[in-house]
Amino acid sequence: MIDCARSSRKRSLCCVHVNPDMPLPISVRALGSGDAPLMRSLLSTFGEAFRDLDTYTAAQPGTEYLERLLGGDTFIAIAAVEEDRVVGGVAAYVLPKFEQERSEIYIYDLAVAETHRKQGVATAMIRELQRIGRLRGAYVIFVQADHGDEPAIALYTKLGAREDVMHFDIAVATSTQP
């Protein structure tokens, strides 16, 4: 069951009752300016979930950078919070298109703490991203899943249409390249 209300800061606040046996509800909301401390907690949650704490916590950006990022219109962060603990999150980018006046949203990272998986948290965060996408005029949300990541593949299959594509990482030019 999802019970949503609007906050005074024009962000959504959804209480997701993901499991009646859990003592506390989980709130799902988009982060904005003023939420740098919560974003830092979200970064730690990503690091723990992906077993890559160093990438997400060793060289975090400064508070001013995070505030600009969270207050801008090309980045969306969504946190799932139980009491004062971040138990899940989404980091997504809004990509303005050139061929039409519209945008796409790319889910860059999505993670749920191991203790809170299979309880509807990821689905609730994606539903919130869908709502935000509609408000921002996006026409699609897309995400990549690694081969073998069956939980992610099952989640995304439940929510969308699968496209089989190839992904390539291309290094930026070095100082010796023209």
Contacts in CASP RR format, 6 or more apart in sequence:
PFRMAT RR
TARGET T0000
AUTHOR 0000-0000-0000
METHOD contacts of the structure
MODEL  1
MIDCARSSRKRSLCCVHVNPDMPLPISVRALGSGDAPLMRSLLSTFGEAF
RDLDTYTAAQPGTEYLERLLGGDTFIAIAAVEEDRVVGGVAAYVLPKFEQ
ERSEIYIYDLAVAETHRKQGVATAMIRELQRIGRLRGAYVIFVQADHGDE
PAIALYTKLGAREDVMHFDIAVATSTQP
1 16 0 8 1.000
1 17 0 8 1.000
2 14 0 8 1.000
2 15 0 8 1.000
2 16 0 8 1.000
2 17 0 8 1.000
2 124 0 8 1.000
2 127 0 8 1.000
3 14 0 8 1.000
3 15 0 8 1.000
3 17 0 8 1.000
4 12 0 8 1.000
4 13 0 8 1.000
4 14 0 8 1.000
4 15 0 8 1.000
5 12 0 8 1.000
5 13 0 8 1.000
5 14 0 8 1.000
6 12 0 8 1.000
6 13 0 8 1.000
7 13 0 8 1.000
7 29 0 8 1.000
9 32 0 8 1.000
11 29 0 8 1.000
11 30 0 8 1.000
11 31 0 8 1.000
11 32 0 8 1.000
12 28 0 8 1.000
12 29 0 8 1.000
12 30 0 8 1.000
12 128 0 8 1.000
12 131 0 8 1.000
12 132 0 8 1.000
13 27 0 8 1.000
13 29 0 8 1.000
14 27 0 8 1.000
14 28 0 8 1.000
14 29 0 8 1.000
14 124 0 8 1.000
14 128 0 8 1.000
15 25 0 8 1.000
15 26 0 8 1.000
15 27 0 8 1.000
16 25 0 8 1.000
16 26 0 8 1.000
16 27 0 8 1.000
16 28 0 8 1.000
16 80 0 8 1.000
16 120 0 8 1.000
16 121 0 8 1.000
16 124 0 8 1.000
17 25 0 8 1.000
18 25 0 8 1.000
18 26 0 8 1.000
18 116 0 8 1.000
18 119 0 8 1.000
18 120 0 8 1.000
18 121 0 8 1.000
18 124 0 8 1.000
19 119 0 8 1.000
22 119 0 8 1.000
24 82 0 8 1.000
24 83 0 8 1.000
25 82 0 8 1.000
26 80 0 8 1.000
26 81 0 8 1.000
26 82 0 8 1.000
26 87 0 8 1.000
26 116 0 8 1.000
26 121 0 8 1.000
26 124 0 8 1.000
27 80 0 8 1.000
27 81 0 8 1.000
27 82 0 8 1.000
28 78 0 8 1.000
28 79 0 8 1.000
28 80 0 8 1.000
28 81 0 8 1.000
28 121 0 8 1.000
28 124 0 8 1.000
28 125 0 8 1.000
28 128 0 8 1.000
29 78 0 8 1.000
29 79 0 8 1.000
29 81 0 8 1.000
29 128 0 8 1.000
30 76 0 8 1.000
30 77 0 8 1.000
30 78 0 8 1.000
30 128 0 8 1.000
30 132 0 8 1.000
31 38 0 8 1.000
31 39 0 8 1.000
31 42 0 8 1.000
31 70 0 8 1.000
31 77 0 8 1.000
31 78 0 8 1.000
31 79 0 8 1.000
32 70 0 8 1.000
32 71 0 8 1.000
32 77 0 8 1.000
33 67 0 8 1.000
33 70 0 8 1.000
33 71 0 8 1.000
34 67 0 8 1.000
34 70 0 8 1.000
35 70 0 8 1.000
35 77 0 8 1.000
36 62 0 8 1.000
36 63 0 8 1.000
36 66 0 8 1.000
36 67 0 8 1.000
36 70 0 8 1.000
38 79 0 8 1.000
38 81 0 8 1.000
38 86 0 8 1.000
39 66 0 8 1.000
39 70 0 8 1.000
39 77 0 8 1.000
39 79 0 8 1.000
40 60 0 8 1.000
40 66 0 8 1.000
41 79 0 8 1.000
41 85 0 8 1.000
41 86 0 8 1.000
42 77 0 8 1.000
42 79 0 8 1.000
42 86 0 8 1.000
42 88 0 8 1.000
42 89 0 8 1.000
42 91 0 8 1.000
43 56 0 8 1.000
43 57 0 8 1.000
43 60 0 8 1.000
44 53 0 8 1.000
44 56 0 8 1.000
44 57 0 8 1.000
44 86 0 8 1.000
45 86 0 8 1.000
45 87 0 8 1.000
45 88 0 8 1.000
45 89 0 8 1.000
45 111 0 8 1.000
45 113 0 8 1.000
46 52 0 8 1.000
46 56 0 8 1.000
46 89 0 8 1.000
46 91 0 8 1.000
46 109 0 8 1.000
46 111 0 8 1.000
47 53 0 8 1.000
47 55 0 8 1.000
47 56 0 8 1.000
47 57 0 8 1.000
47 111 0 8 1.000
48 113 0 8 1.000
49 88 0 8 1.000
49 111 0 8 1.000
49 112 0 8 1.000
49 113 0 8 1.000
49 114 0 8 1.000
50 56 0 8 1.000
50 109 0 8 1.000
50 111 0 8 1.000
60 66 0 8 1.000
61 69 0 8 1.000
69 75 0 8 1.000
70 77 0 8 1.000
73 94 0 8 1.000
73 136 0 8 1.000
74 93 0 8 1.000
74 94 0 8 1.000
74 95 0 8 1.000
74 96 0 8 1.000
75 91 0 8 1.000
75 92 0 8 1.000
75 93 0 8 1.000
75 94 0 8 1.000
76 90 0 8 1.000
76 91 0 8 1.000
76 92 0 8 1.000
76 93 0 8 1.000
76 94 0 8 1.000
76 105 0 8 1.000
76 129 0 8 1.000
76 132 0 8 1.000
77 89 0 8 1.000
77 90 0 8 1.000
77 91 0 8 1.000
77 92 0 8 1.000
78 89 0 8 1.000
78 90 0 8 1.000
78 92 0 8 1.000
78 125 0 8 1.000
78 128 0 8 1.000
78 129 0 8 1.000
78 132 0 8 1.000
79 86 0 8 1.000
79 88 0 8 1.000
79 89 0 8 1.000
80 86 0 8 1.000
80 87 0 8 1.000
80 88 0 8 1.000
80 89 0 8 1.000
80 112 0 8 1.000
80 116 0 8 1.000
80 121 0 8 1.000
80 124 0 8 1.000
80 125 0 8 1.000
81 87 0 8 1.000
82 116 0 8 1.000
87 112 0 8 1.000
87 113 0 8 1.000
87 115 0 8 1.000
87 116 0 8 1.000
87 121 0 8 1.000
88 111 0 8 1.000
88 112 0 8 1.000
88 113 0 8 1.000
88 116 0 8 1.000
88 121 0 8 1.000
88 122 0 8 1.000
88 125 0 8 1.000
89 109 0 8 1.000
89 110 0 8 1.000
89 111 0 8 1.000
89 112 0 8 1.000
89 125 0 8 1.000
90 107 0 8 1.000
90 109 0 8 1.000
90 110 0 8 1.000
90 125 0 8 1.000
90 126 0 8 1.000
90 129 0 8 1.000
91 107 0 8 1.000
91 108 0 8 1.000
91 109 0 8 1.000
91 110 0 8 1.000
92 105 0 8 1.000
92 106 0 8 1.000
92 107 0 8 1.000
92 108 0 8 1.000
92 129 0 8 1.000
92 141 0 8 1.000
93 105 0 8 1.000
93 106 0 8 1.000
93 108 0 8 1.000
94 103 0 8 1.000
94 104 0 8 1.000
94 105 0 8 1.000
94 136 0 8 1.000
94 138 0 8 1.000
95 103 0 8 1.000
95 104 0 8 1.000
95 105 0 8 1.000
95 106 0 8 1.000
96 103 0 8 1.000
97 103 0 8 1.000
97 104 0 8 1.000
102 137 0 8 1.000
102 138 0 8 1.000
102 139 0 8 1.000
103 136 0 8 1.000
103 137 0 8 1.000
103 138 0 8 1.000
103 139 0 8 1.000
104 138 0 8 1.000
104 139 0 8 1.000
104 140 0 8 1.000
104 141 0 8 1.000
104 142 0 8 1.000
105 129 0 8 1.000
105 133 0 8 1.000
105 136 0 8 1.000
105 138 0 8 1.000
105 140 0 8 1.000
105 141 0 8 1.000
105 142 0 8 1.000
106 141 0 8 1.000
106 142 0 8 1.000
106 143 0 8 1.000
107 126 0 8 1.000
107 129 0 8 1.000
107 141 0 8 1.000
107 142 0 8 1.000
107 143 0 8 1.000
110 122 0 8 1.000
110 125 0 8 1.000
110 126 0 8 1.000
110 143 0 8 1.000
110 152 0 8 1.000
112 121 0 8 1.000
112 122 0 8 1.000
117 151 0 8 1.000
122 155 0 8 1.000
123 155 0 8 1.000
123 158 0 8 1.000
123 159 0 8 1.000
126 141 0 8 1.000
126 155 0 8 1.000
126 159 0 8 1.000
129 141 0 8 1.000
130 141 0 8 1.000
133 141 0 8 1.000
143 156 0 8 1.000
144 167 0 8 1.000
145 152 0 8 1.000
145 153 0 8 1.000
145 156 0 8 1.000
146 152 0 8 1.000
156 162 0 8 1.000
END
